[in-house]
Amino acid sequence: MSEYKKYYCRECEHIYDEAQGDADSGIAPGTRWADIPDSWACPICGAPKSFFALLEEN
């Protein structure tokens, strides 16, 4: 399986890390971005999932 990716909120810059998940929202570590429900929102600012973009790491 490929490396875990990170996505950032374009509203507040919160980072969702697939490796860590989002325990406060009940999303287990290792949960891929595609497997998160579209109803999920940023735990910091409440922005919808669509406000997140792939974080390109060099």
C-alpha positions as CSV (number, residue, x, y, z in Angstrom):
1,M,0.0,0.0,0.0
2,S,1.2,3.5,-0.8
3,E,2.4,6.0,1.7
4,Y,-0.1,7.9,3.9
5,K,-0.9,11.4,2.6
6,K,-1.8,14.6,4.3
7,Y,-4.5,17.1,3.4
8,Y,-4.8,20.7,4.7
9,C,-7.8,22.9,5.2
10,R,-7.6,25.9,2.9
11,E,-9.6,27.9,5.5
12,C,-7.5,27.4,8.7
13,E,-4.6,25.2,7.6
14,H,-5.5,22.3,9.9
15,I,-3.8,19.2,8.6
16,Y,-5.5,15.8,8.3
17,D,-2.9,13.1,8.4
18,E,-4.2,9.7,7.1
19,A,-1.7,7.9,9.4
20,Q,-3.1,9.6,12.5
21,G,-6.8,9.9,11.6
22,D,-9.1,12.1,13.6
23,A,-9.8,10.5,16.9
24,D,-12.1,13.4,18.0
25,S,-14.4,12.7,15.0
26,G,-14.2,8.9,15.4
27,I,-11.9,8.4,12.3
28,A,-9.3,5.7,13.1
29,P,-5.6,6.0,12.3
30,G,-4.9,4.7,8.8
31,T,-8.2,6.0,7.3
32,R,-7.6,7.1,3.8
33,W,-9.0,10.4,2.6
34,A,-11.3,8.7,0.1
35,D,-12.8,6.7,2.9
36,I,-13.8,9.7,5.1
37,P,-17.5,10.6,4.7
38,D,-18.3,13.8,2.7
39,S,-20.2,15.0,5.7
40,W,-17.0,15.2,7.7
41,A,-15.9,18.8,8.5
42,C,-12.7,20.3,9.8
43,P,-12.5,19.8,13.5
44,I,-10.9,23.3,14.0
45,C,-13.0,25.7,11.8
46,G,-15.9,23.5,10.6
47,A,-15.1,23.9,6.9
48,P,-16.4,21.1,4.7
49,K,-14.2,18.2,3.4
50,S,-14.3,19.9,0.0
51,F,-12.2,22.8,1.5
52,F,-9.2,20.4,1.9
53,A,-6.4,20.0,-0.6
54,L,-3.5,17.5,-0.8
55,L,-0.5,18.7,1.0
56,E,2.5,18.2,-1.3
57,E,5.5,17.3,0.7
58,N,9.0,17.5,-0.8
